[in-house]
Amino acid sequence: ELSWSGATWRFVNEGNREAFMQDPSVYEPRFGGYDPVAIGNGLPTAGHPSVWVLYRDRLYVFHSEANRDAFAADPEHALDRAEVRWPTVKAQLVP
């Protein structure tokens, strides 16, 4: 385990933990673990750790399989929408 950025991270082995410690941004979920499809709709909806996709070497977690499937159908469109709305959605989150 490792405590980082306000969360407890669990790893299968020490090697994975060490790799994470060297560059957490490579491994942490994009959008702080919030669902990018929901963010694109302006909603701060937490992703579920068992519903995820790797796209362009980034981890994205989703609230539902339906949102994951919508993302997978057109990831660039979903990311464009999420990127535009993320600053406003992020500002709504409680620190």
C-alpha positions, 0 to 999 in steps of 0.5 A: 500500500501507499498513501498518495494524493489523499488516497490509499493505493494498493498494488499486487507487488512491490515492483508495481508500487515502486513504478507508481512512486517513480511517476504517479501521473502515468498510473493515476486515473485521469480526471481524478477518478471521475467518469469522463462521460459524466464529466462531459455532461457536467456531472461530477460522478465517481468512477467505479474501480472495476469499470475502466479503459486504458486509452492512449496510455491513460486510465479512465474509470467509469460509473457504469458499463454503459458509460464505458461503452459510450466512451469506447465508441468515440473516445476522442469526442468523449474526451473533448467534452470532458476536457471542456467541462472538467475545470467547472466540474472540478471546481464543484468538488469538495477539497 
